[in-house]
Amino acid sequence: MADAAPMPVLLEYQRRYLADAHKWKAACWARQTGKTFTTTLEAVIDVLEAEAAGRVSPWTIMSVSRDRALDAMENGVKRHLRAFRAAFEALDEPLEADEPAHVVRLPGGSYIRAVAARPETARGMSDNLILDEFAHHRDNRAIWQAVLPIVSRPDRRVRVISTPAGVGDMFHQIMTDPAMPFSGHRYTVTIQDAVAAGLDRDIEELRWALVDPVAWAQEFECAFIEGASAWLPYDLIIACEDERAGLPHLYQGGPAYVGMDIAARGDLTVIAVAEDMGGVLVLRELVEMRGESFAGQLFALDRVMRQYRVVRAALDQTGMGEMVVEEARRRHGQLRVEGVLFTPPRRLDLATAPAPADRGPAPAAAAESGAARRSAQRQARDGADRGPAAGGRARGGGPRRPVLGAGTRLRGGGRPVSGPWRLAQRGHERDRVAGRHLRDGGRMGQRQAGVVRWRRRI
C-alpha cells in the first residue's frame, strides 16, 4: 500500500456538513469547494467505524460519468483511507447493467464503490448512496425514482450533492421543496462563502475568466436559473402538450417524415414517424431499440417505410451510421433517405434555421443531435437519445412524448422550427425545387411546417 497522504484541514462549512448525521442530506456547493471530497470522507469515516464495531457498511457513489466515478474513488475515497492508514483492496467489478464499478473493500466486509449513474444501475442496490453532481445526471428524476426504495430502509442514508443545472429537475426540487425530507439538512455554499471560510481562491479572477454571468451565477453562486439547461423555455413546452402522440392507429395516411438515431450498444436506437396533418406534424410512432443489431435496426426501418407514406427519412450518418445509411438508401432510394452528418455547422443550422416565409417565425424545438432524439420519456444516459430539448429535461415528474403540433403561432414567440422532421422536410423541399418530386404510391408529398408539441403520458 502507498504511503499515507496528508489529510488537508477541513474548513468550517465542511466540518458543519460532516457533523450532520441525518438520514437525508443535500448540499448545493459551488464548483471546486470540496463537496465530493467532503462527502467521500463521510463515507470513509462510516465504513471505518463499522469495521471497528464489527458491522458491515456498504456505500455506492453514483457519478455523472465513468471518469467522474474514478476521480471520486482516486481523489476522495482512496486518499482518505490512506490518510487513516486503513487496509483495503481496490478492484473493478462488473455490474448487472454491464457497467464497471470501481470498488474498495475493507477486511470486515464494508465497501465503497463508484459507478456511472443510470436508472437501471441503481435498481437492485441496497447501499447507502452518494449522488455526486446530481443535477448533471441525465434523467435525474428517473434515477431518483430508482434509488428511493433503497434509501427507504431505516439503516440507509442518502447524500445528494451538486451545483445547480437550471430549474425543474430533481436536484432543484430536493433543494427547494419544503415537503421533502431534506428540510433542515440542506447546505448551500457559494464561492464567496467558501473563500470567507478560508478557501484559497481569487473570486474576481474566476469571474473574469468565466465571462458568462449566467454560468457564474449558477456554477459559483449556486443560483437556480430558469431555462439555464434547456433550449426551449419550459412554459413553451408545457403550453404545447397534447395527448395524440405516438399512437400508430391514429395514422390518417398522410405524408410522413421519419427521423432515425442509430446506436450500437448502450444507447437507444430510435425511429420517429411524424405525419403531416395539414401543416401540423403529429408524432405517430416512436420505435425504441436497445442492443439491436444493425440488421435488426434496418428491419425495423423497412417496416416503417412500408407502413407509412414516407416522403423523407433523415438518418444520423455520424460515426457508426455510415453503413446503415448506405444500406437504407440502397433499399428505399437515395431521394427518400438522407444521411445527416452532425458537424458543428450543421447543428447550428438546425438550431437557427428560419421558419417558412409564408408562416412567419413559428416557435420550435431545436434538435441537439441524433435524428430522432425527441421522445423525452426521460433523460437518463439513454435520455440523451430521447430528451425534450437540446440539453434540457422534461419538467415535472412524468415522462413526455413529442407531438409535432399546431402550425399556428404560440404565445410568446419562439425559435424557428428544427429537428429530425425538419431535416426530412428541408431535404424534400430541396428535391422538389430541383424538379425531383418524391412519390409514394403515386401521391405527392408536400413540405409543411409545424412546431413540436409535448404531452405527458398518463
matplotlib code that plots the C-alpha trace (Angstrom):
import matplotlib.pyplot as plt

x = [0.0, 1.1, 2.4, -0.3, -1.3, -1.6, -5.2, -6.0, -7.5, -11.3, -12.9, -15.8, -18.6, -17.1, -17.0, -20.6, -21.7, -19.9, -21.4, -24.9, -25.6, -29.2, -30.6, -31.4, -28.8, -28.3, -25.5, -25.6, -22.0, -20.1, -17.6, -14.2, -15.3, -14.7, -18.2, -17.1, -14.0, -16.1, -18.9, -16.5, -14.8, -18.1, -18.5, -14.9, -15.4, -18.6, -17.1, -14.1, -16.5, -18.5, -15.3, -14.3, -17.8, -17.9, -20.6, -20.7, -21.4, -21.9, -21.7, -22.3, -21.3, -23.3, -21.4, -22.2, -19.8, -17.4, -14.4, -16.1, -16.7, -13.0, -12.0, -14.2, -12.6, -9.0, -9.0, -11.7, -12.1, -8.6, -7.0, -9.0, -8.3, -4.6, -4.7, -6.3, -3.7, -6.5, -6.1, -8.2, -8.3, -9.0, -10.6, -13.0, -16.2, -18.8, -22.4, -25.6, -26.1, -22.7, -21.1, -17.9, -17.8, -14.6, -14.6, -12.6, -13.2, -12.2, -11.2, -14.5, -16.7, -17.6, -17.0, -17.4, -17.9, -18.3, -20.4, -21.7, -25.3, -28.0, -31.6, -31.0, -27.7, -29.5, -32.2, -31.3, -28.8, -29.2, -26.4, -26.0, -25.9, -23.9, -25.4, -22.5, -23.2, -26.8, -28.2, -26.0, -27.1, -29.0, -32.6, -32.0, -35.7, -35.8, -32.6, -34.3, -37.3, -35.0, -33.0, -35.8, -36.8, -33.1, -32.8, -36.3, -34.6, -34.2, -30.5, -29.6, -28.5, -28.5, -26.2, -27.2, -24.5, -24.2, -24.0, -27.3, -28.3, -31.4, -35.0, -37.4, -35.0, -34.9, -32.0, -33.8, -36.8, -34.6, -33.1, -36.3, -39.3, -40.3, -42.3, -39.2, -37.4, -34.2, -35.8, -33.3, -30.5, -29.7, -26.4, -25.6, -22.1, -21.3, -17.8, -18.0, -18.9, -16.0, -13.4, -14.7, -14.2, -10.6, -10.7, -7.7, -9.4, -9.3, -13.0, -12.5, -10.0, -12.5, -15.3, -13.2, -12.1, -15.6, -17.0, -20.6, -22.6, -25.3, -22.8, -21.1, -24.3, -25.1, -21.7, -20.2, -23.2, -25.5, -28.3, -31.1, -31.8, -34.9, -34.2, -30.4, -30.2, -32.9, -33.0, -36.8, -38.5, -40.4, -43.6, -43.5, -43.1, -46.0, -48.2, -47.8, -48.7, -51.0, -52.5, -52.3, -48.7, -47.1, -50.3, -49.9, -53.6, -54.4, -52.3, -54.5, -52.5, -50.9, -47.3, -44.9, -41.4, -39.0, -36.0, -33.7, -30.9, -28.5, -26.7, -24.6, -24.8, -25.7, -27.7, -31.1, -31.7, -34.8, -37.1, -39.6, -42.5, -44.4, -47.4, -48.2, -51.8, -52.4, -49.5, -49.4, -46.8, -48.1, -45.9, -47.5, -45.0, -41.8, -39.7, -37.0, -34.4, -31.5, -28.7, -30.3, -28.0, -27.7, -29.7, -32.5, -32.4, -32.7, -35.6, -37.5, -36.8, -38.1, -41.4, -41.8, -41.1, -43.8, -46.4, -46.3, -46.3, -42.7, -41.8, -38.4, -36.3, -33.4, -30.8, -27.9, -24.9, -22.3, -19.9, -21.5, -24.4, -22.5, -23.2, -26.9, -27.5, -25.8, -27.9, -31.2, -30.6, -30.0, -33.3, -35.5, -33.9, -31.5, -34.2, -36.2, -33.3, -30.9, -27.8, -27.1, -23.6, -23.9, -21.0, -20.9, -22.1, -25.0, -26.0, -26.0, -28.0, -30.6, -30.9, -31.3, -32.9, -35.5, -39.2, -41.0, -41.8, -45.5, -45.9, -43.8, -41.5, -43.0, -42.0, -39.9, -37.9, -34.2, -32.6, -29.3, -28.3, -29.5, -32.3, -34.9, -33.8, -37.1, -39.3, -38.5, -39.7, -36.7, -33.1, -31.0, -27.9, -30.2, -32.2, -29.8, -31.4, -34.9, -34.7, -37.3, -35.0, -31.3, -29.6, -33.0, -35.2, -39.0, -40.4, -42.3, -42.3, -43.9, -42.4, -43.4, -43.6, -43.5, -46.3, -45.4, -48.2, -50.1, -48.8, -50.4, -48.1, -47.9, -47.9, -44.6, -43.0, -40.1, -37.3, -37.8, -38.6, -35.8, -35.1, -35.2, -38.5, -37.2, -34.3, -36.7, -38.8, -35.9, -34.4, -37.8, -38.2, -34.7, -35.5, -38.9, -37.4, -34.9, -37.7, -37.1, -40.6, -40.8, -43.6, -45.1, -48.0, -48.4, -49.1, -47.0, -45.5, -45.5, -43.4, -45.2, -44.0, -45.0, -43.9, -43.0, -45.6, -45.2, -47.6, -47.5, -48.1, -50.6]
y = [0.0, 3.5, 5.8, 7.8, 11.1, 14.1, 15.0, 18.6, 20.8, 20.9, 24.3, 25.3, 24.6, 21.1, 20.4, 21.6, 19.3, 16.3, 16.8, 16.3, 12.5, 12.8, 10.1, 12.7, 15.4, 17.6, 20.1, 22.7, 23.9, 26.0, 24.4, 23.4, 23.9, 20.3, 18.7, 15.4, 15.3, 16.0, 13.6, 10.7, 11.5, 11.0, 7.6, 6.5, 7.5, 5.5, 2.3, 2.6, 3.0, 0.0, -2.1, -1.2, -2.2, -5.5, -4.2, -4.1, -0.7, -0.6, 2.7, 3.4, 6.7, 7.4, 9.9, 11.7, 9.6, 6.8, 9.2, 11.1, 7.9, 7.0, 10.5, 10.3, 7.0, 8.0, 11.6, 11.0, 7.5, 6.1, 9.3, 9.3, 5.6, 6.1, 9.1, 6.9, 4.2, 1.8, -1.6, -2.0, -3.8, -1.8, -3.6, -3.2, -5.3, -5.7, -4.8, -6.3, -3.3, -4.0, -1.1, -1.5, -0.4, 0.9, -0.7, -0.6, -3.4, -3.5, -6.6, -6.8, -6.7, -3.0, -1.4, 1.8, 1.6, 4.3, 3.8, 6.0, 6.9, 5.1, 4.2, 0.5, 0.5, 1.8, -0.8, -3.8, -1.9, -1.8, 0.6, 4.0, 6.4, 9.4, 11.1, 13.2, 16.2, 15.0, 18.0, 16.9, 13.3, 12.5, 11.9, 12.5, 12.2, 8.6, 7.9, 9.3, 7.1, 4.1, 4.8, 5.9, 2.3, 1.7, 4.6, 4.0, 1.4, 2.8, 1.9, 3.6, 7.2, 9.3, 12.2, 14.4, 16.9, 19.1, 22.6, 23.7, 23.0, 25.0, 24.9, 22.0, 19.0, 16.7, 18.4, 21.7, 20.1, 18.4, 21.8, 23.8, 21.7, 22.1, 18.8, 16.7, 15.0, 17.1, 20.1, 21.3, 19.3, 21.3, 23.1, 25.8, 27.1, 29.8, 30.7, 33.8, 31.6, 29.2, 32.0, 33.7, 30.3, 30.1, 28.6, 29.9, 31.2, 34.5, 35.3, 38.2, 36.2, 33.4, 35.7, 37.4, 34.1, 32.6, 35.7, 34.4, 35.9, 33.3, 30.5, 32.4, 32.7, 29.0, 27.4, 29.7, 31.4, 28.3, 30.1, 28.0, 29.7, 29.2, 27.7, 27.5, 23.9, 23.9, 25.4, 26.0, 27.6, 25.1, 27.1, 26.9, 23.1, 22.8, 25.0, 22.6, 19.4, 17.1, 13.6, 12.5, 11.4, 8.1, 6.3, 4.4, 3.5, 7.3, 7.5, 9.0, 8.0, 11.4, 12.2, 11.1, 12.2, 9.8, 10.5, 7.8, 7.8, 4.9, 3.2, 0.1, -0.7, 1.1, 4.0, 3.6, 3.3, 5.4, 5.8, 8.6, 8.9, 12.2, 12.6, 15.9, 16.8, 20.0, 21.9, 20.1, 17.4, 14.7, 12.0, 8.7, 6.2, 6.0, 2.8, 2.3, -0.5, -1.3, -3.6, -4.4, -5.5, -3.3, -5.9, -5.6, -1.8, -1.9, -4.4, -2.0, 0.8, -1.3, -2.0, 1.8, 2.7, 0.1, 1.1, 4.8, 7.1, 8.2, 11.3, 11.7, 9.8, 11.5, 9.1, 10.0, 9.2, 10.3, 7.5, 4.1, 5.3, 5.2, 1.5, 1.8, 4.9, 3.3, 0.2, 2.2, 4.3, 1.2, -0.3, 2.7, 5.1, 8.0, 10.6, 9.3, 8.6, 11.3, 10.7, 13.6, 14.3, 16.3, 18.6, 21.8, 24.0, 21.6, 21.6, 25.4, 25.4, 23.1, 25.3, 28.6, 27.7, 30.3, 29.4, 29.2, 32.7, 32.0, 31.2, 33.7, 32.9, 29.8, 28.5, 25.4, 22.6, 22.6, 19.1, 18.8, 15.6, 12.3, 12.4, 11.0, 12.3, 13.8, 11.3, 12.8, 9.9, 10.6, 11.8, 9.2, 8.0, 6.9, 10.0, 11.9, 9.9, 11.0, 14.2, 17.0, 19.7, 20.3, 19.9, 20.2, 18.0, 17.3, 19.4, 17.7, 14.1, 12.4, 11.3, 13.0, 12.2, 14.8, 15.6, 17.9, 20.3, 23.4, 25.5, 28.5, 30.7, 30.1, 32.9, 34.4, 33.8, 31.4, 29.9, 28.6, 25.0, 22.5, 18.9, 15.5, 16.1, 19.5, 17.6, 15.4, 18.4, 20.5, 17.7, 17.1, 20.7, 20.8, 17.9, 19.4, 22.7, 20.8, 19.1, 15.7, 15.0, 12.3, 9.8, 7.1, 5.1, 7.7, 10.6, 13.7, 14.5, 18.2, 20.0, 21.7, 23.4, 22.8, 23.2, 20.5, 19.7, 17.6, 15.6, 13.9, 10.2, 9.1]
z = [0.0, -0.7, 2.0, 3.8, 2.2, 4.4, 5.3, 4.5, 7.2, 6.9, 6.5, 8.7, 6.2, 5.6, 9.3, 9.7, 6.9, 8.3, 11.8, 10.4, 10.5, 9.4, 7.0, 4.3, 3.5, 0.5, -0.5, -3.2, -3.2, -5.7, -8.1, -6.5, -2.9, -1.9, -2.0, -3.4, -1.1, 2.0, 1.2, 0.4, 3.7, 5.5, 3.7, 4.7, 8.3, 8.4, 7.0, 9.4, 12.3, 11.1, 10.8, 14.3, 15.6, 13.7, 11.3, 7.5, 5.9, 2.1, 0.1, -3.5, -5.3, -8.4, -10.6, -13.7, -15.8, -15.5, -15.4, -12.5, -10.7, -11.0, -9.8, -6.8, -5.9, -6.5, -5.1, -2.5, -1.1, -1.5, -0.4, 2.8, 3.5, 3.1, 5.4, 8.0, 7.3, 6.7, 4.9, 1.8, -1.5, -4.7, -7.7, -10.6, -10.6, -13.3, -12.6, -14.0, -16.3, -17.9, -16.2, -14.3, -10.6, -9.0, -5.6, -2.4, 0.1, 3.7, 5.7, 7.6, 4.5, 4.3, 0.9, -1.1, -4.9, -7.5, -10.7, -13.6, -12.8, -14.7, -13.5, -14.4, -12.5, -9.4, -9.3, -7.1, -4.9, -1.2, -0.1, 1.4, -1.5, -2.6, -5.7, -6.9, -9.1, -9.2, -11.1, -14.1, -14.1, -17.3, -16.3, -12.6, -11.9, -13.1, -11.1, -8.0, -8.6, -8.9, -5.7, -3.5, -2.4, -1.5, 0.9, 2.4, 4.6, 8.2, 8.3, 4.9, 4.2, 1.1, 0.3, -2.7, -3.8, -6.8, -8.4, -9.9, -13.5, -14.0, -12.6, -12.7, -12.3, -9.3, -7.7, -7.8, -6.1, -3.5, -2.6, -2.6, -1.9, 1.8, 1.7, 1.0, 3.9, 3.4, 5.2, 7.8, 6.3, 3.2, 2.8, 0.3, -0.1, -2.6, -3.7, -1.5, 1.5, 0.8, 0.4, 3.6, 5.4, 4.2, 0.7, -1.3, -4.5, -6.3, -6.9, -9.3, -11.4, -11.7, -12.6, -15.2, -16.7, -16.9, -18.8, -18.8, -16.0, -16.1, -15.8, -13.0, -11.1, -11.5, -11.1, -8.4, -6.7, -6.5, -8.3, -9.9, -13.2, -15.2, -18.6, -17.9, -19.1, -21.9, -25.3, -25.0, -22.1, -20.0, -20.3, -24.1, -23.9, -21.4, -23.5, -26.4, -24.6, -26.5, -25.9, -29.5, -29.6, -30.6, -31.4, -34.8, -35.1, -35.5, -38.7, -41.4, -44.5, -45.0, -45.9, -43.2, -42.2, -40.4, -38.2, -37.1, -34.5, -34.7, -31.8, -31.5, -27.8, -24.5, -26.0, -27.7, -31.4, -32.0, -35.1, -35.0, -37.5, -37.9, -40.1, -41.9, -41.0, -42.9, -41.5, -38.2, -37.8, -35.4, -33.9, -35.0, -33.8, -31.8, -32.1, -29.5, -29.5, -27.2, -28.2, -31.5, -34.4, -37.5, -39.4, -36.8, -37.0, -40.8, -40.5, -38.2, -40.6, -43.5, -41.7, -41.0, -44.7, -45.8, -43.2, -43.7, -46.8, -46.0, -48.0, -46.5, -43.9, -42.2, -40.6, -38.4, -40.5, -38.0, -37.0, -36.9, -39.0, -42.3, -43.1, -42.1, -44.2, -47.2, -47.0, -46.3, -49.4, -51.5, -50.2, -50.3, -52.7, -52.5, -52.8, -49.8, -47.5, -46.4, -44.3, -41.8, -40.6, -37.3, -37.8, -35.6, -38.6, -39.2, -35.5, -35.6, -38.8, -37.3, -34.2, -36.0, -39.4, -40.4, -40.4, -43.8, -45.1, -45.6, -41.9, -40.1, -37.2, -35.5, -32.1, -32.3, -30.9, -31.6, -32.1, -30.3, -32.0, -33.5, -36.0, -33.6, -30.2, -29.3, -27.4, -24.0, -21.9, -19.7, -20.0, -18.4, -20.1, -22.9, -22.2, -24.5, -27.3, -26.4, -24.4, -24.8, -25.9, -26.6, -23.2, -21.4, -19.4, -19.2, -16.4, -13.6, -12.7, -15.7, -19.0, -22.1, -25.8, -28.6, -30.9, -33.8, -33.4, -34.4, -37.3, -35.5, -33.5, -29.8, -27.3, -26.5, -29.9, -30.0, -32.1, -35.6, -36.3, -36.5, -35.5, -37.2, -39.0, -40.1, -41.7, -43.7, -44.7, -45.8, -47.8, -49.5, -50.4, -51.8, -54.2, -55.1, -56.1, -58.2, -60.0, -58.4, -56.9, -54.3, -54.9, -52.7, -54.1, -56.9, -54.4, -53.9, -50.6, -49.8, -47.3, -44.4, -41.3, -37.7, -34.2, -31.7, -29.1, -26.0, -23.9, -20.5, -20.7, -18.0]

ax = plt.figure().add_subplot(projection="3d")
ax.plot(x, y, z, "-o")
ax.set_aspect("equal")
plt.show()
